[in-house]
Amino acid sequence: QVQLVESGGGLVQPGGSLRLSCAASGIIFSRFSMGWFRQAPGKERELVAIITSGDSTNYADSVKGRFTISRDNAKNTVYLQMNSLKPEDTAVYYCNAKHPWIARYDYWGQGTQVTVSS
């Protein structure tokens, strides 16, 4: 059974930082691309950042230079370091695991709330 468990969300003031973690089980973690997505109220889910099995990364323009995605294959965990947070970063953040070649191996976590407010 595949599980992706996010943690690290919360309430932070504008300009602050948070680090999200996503612990995976039930998959061969090192073979999967891992991503962070977010969904704000009334908006569609959008890609925030992705890291491939080869450690290539890609970011949404809105978070470039502020967010950093990383992975620790020994711990089956992917991280999202979020700095210089803005109110518009407020959303539920979801972890995604996607196999590069087998489309049905596409898994989601339950989400963690990030609220940026003074």
C-alpha positions in Angstrom: 0.0 0.0 0.0 1.4 3.3 -1.1 1.4 6.2 1.4 2.6 9.7 1.1 2.4 11.6 4.4 3.0 15.4 4.4 4.0 17.4 7.4 5.4 20.8 8.3 2.5 23.1 7.3 1.2 25.8 9.5 0.6 29.5 10.0 3.5 31.9 9.2 3.9 35.6 8.8 4.7 37.2 5.5 8.5 36.9 4.9 8.8 33.8 7.0 9.9 30.3 6.2 8.5 26.8 6.4 9.9 23.4 5.4 7.4 20.8 4.2 8.3 17.1 4.3 6.7 14.2 2.5 7.5 10.7 3.7 6.8 7.9 1.2 6.2 4.2 1.7 5.2 1.3 -0.5 7.1 2.5 -3.5 10.7 2.3 -4.8 11.2 5.9 -3.9 14.4 6.5 -5.8 12.7 5.6 -9.1 9.9 8.2 -8.8 9.7 11.8 -9.7 8.5 13.7 -6.7 6.5 16.9 -6.8 4.8 19.5 -4.7 1.5 20.9 -5.8 -0.8 23.4 -4.2 -4.5 24.4 -4.3 -5.8 27.6 -3.0 -9.6 28.1 -2.3 -11.5 28.5 -5.5 -8.5 27.7 -7.7 -7.2 24.7 -9.5 -4.3 22.6 -8.2 -1.0 23.9 -9.6 2.5 22.6 -9.8 4.9 24.2 -7.4 8.1 22.2 -7.8 9.3 18.8 -9.1 12.4 16.8 -8.7 13.2 13.8 -10.9 14.9 10.6 -9.9 18.1 12.1 -11.4 17.7 15.2 -9.2 16.7 17.6 -12.0 14.4 20.2 -10.6 11.7 22.5 -12.1 9.8 25.3 -10.4 6.7 27.4 -11.0 7.7 30.9 -12.0 5.9 32.3 -8.9 8.2 30.4 -6.5 11.6 30.5 -8.3 14.3 31.9 -6.1 12.2 31.4 -2.9 11.4 27.7 -2.8 13.8 24.7 -3.0 12.8 21.1 -3.5 15.1 18.3 -2.4 15.0 14.6 -1.8 16.7 12.1 0.5 16.4 8.7 -1.0 17.8 7.0 2.1 14.9 8.4 4.1 12.3 8.1 1.3 11.5 11.7 1.9 11.1 14.8 -0.3 11.3 18.3 1.1 10.1 21.8 0.1 12.0 24.6 1.7 9.8 27.8 1.4 11.4 31.2 2.1 10.1 34.7 1.8 6.6 33.5 2.0 3.8 35.7 0.7 0.1 35.7 1.4 -0.5 34.4 -2.1 1.4 31.2 -1.1 -1.5 30.3 1.1 -2.9 26.9 0.0 -3.1 23.3 0.7 0.2 21.7 -0.4 0.1 18.2 -1.8 2.9 15.7 -2.3 2.9 13.7 -5.5 4.9 10.6 -6.6 4.9 9.8 -10.3 6.7 7.0 -12.0 8.5 8.3 -15.2 7.2 5.5 -17.5 4.2 3.7 -15.8 1.4 6.2 -15.9 -0.8 4.4 -13.4 1.8 4.7 -10.7 0.8 8.2 -9.8 0.1 8.9 -6.1 -1.0 11.8 -3.9 -0.7 12.7 -0.2 -3.5 14.0 1.9 -2.2 17.6 1.9 -1.0 20.0 4.5 -2.3 23.6 5.0 0.1 26.5 4.7 -1.3 29.9 5.7 0.7 33.1 5.3 -0.9 35.9 7.2 0.0 38.6 9.6 
